[in-house]
Amino acid sequence: MTRNVGTLDRIFRLVIVAAIALAYWLGALSGGLAIALGVVAIIALATSIVSFCPAYRLFGISTCKRV
């Protein structure tokens, strides 16, 4: 797996994860919406940690800086 998620993209994904977690913790999310956004948060967290996004690979996108 080659990296295709850059630093700014990783930070953005982590902010999304934090926002979803906060909304759930504050009780703003429940039911099916909470489950759907929970799945989105897990995927965003995982792709941020490993710096690889399968969808980016599929479309030939990379947000990593080229040296």
C-alpha positions as CSV (number, residue, x, y, z in Angstrom):
1,M,0.0,0.0,0.0
2,T,1.4,3.3,-1.0
3,R,0.3,6.4,0.8
4,N,-2.3,8.5,-0.9
5,V,-3.7,10.6,1.9
6,G,-1.7,13.7,2.8
7,T,-1.3,15.4,6.1
8,L,-4.0,18.1,5.6
9,D,-6.4,15.4,4.4
10,R,-5.7,13.3,7.5
11,I,-6.3,16.2,9.8
12,F,-9.6,17.0,8.0
13,R,-10.7,13.3,8.4
14,L,-9.8,13.4,12.1
15,V,-11.8,16.6,12.6
16,I,-14.8,14.9,10.9
17,V,-14.4,11.9,13.3
18,A,-14.2,14.2,16.3
19,A,-17.3,16.1,15.2
20,I,-19.3,12.9,14.7
21,A,-18.2,11.6,18.1
22,L,-19.0,14.8,19.9
23,A,-22.5,15.0,18.3
24,Y,-23.1,11.4,19.4
25,W,-21.8,12.1,22.9
26,L,-24.0,15.2,23.2
27,G,-27.1,13.2,22.2
28,A,-27.6,15.0,18.8
29,L,-27.3,11.7,17.0
30,S,-29.4,8.5,17.5
31,G,-30.9,5.6,15.7
32,G,-30.0,4.8,12.1
33,L,-28.3,8.2,11.6
34,A,-25.9,7.5,14.5
35,I,-25.1,4.1,13.0
36,A,-24.5,5.4,9.5
37,L,-22.3,8.3,10.7
38,G,-20.5,5.9,13.1
39,V,-19.5,3.8,10.1
40,V,-18.4,6.9,8.2
41,A,-16.3,7.9,11.3
42,I,-14.7,4.5,11.6
43,I,-13.7,4.5,7.9
44,A,-12.4,8.0,8.1
45,L,-10.4,7.1,11.3
46,A,-8.9,4.0,9.7
47,T,-7.9,5.7,6.4
48,S,-6.4,8.5,8.4
49,I,-4.3,6.2,10.6
50,V,-2.9,4.2,7.7
51,S,-2.7,7.1,5.2
52,F,-4.3,5.1,2.5
53,C,-7.8,5.4,1.0
54,P,-9.0,2.7,-1.4
55,A,-11.4,5.1,-3.1
56,Y,-8.5,7.5,-3.9
57,R,-6.7,4.5,-5.4
58,L,-9.7,3.6,-7.5
59,F,-9.9,7.1,-8.9
60,G,-6.2,7.8,-9.1
61,I,-6.2,10.5,-6.5
62,S,-3.4,11.3,-4.1
63,T,-3.2,14.2,-1.7
64,C,0.4,13.4,-0.6
65,K,3.1,15.9,-1.5
66,R,5.4,14.8,-4.3
67,V,9.1,15.1,-3.5
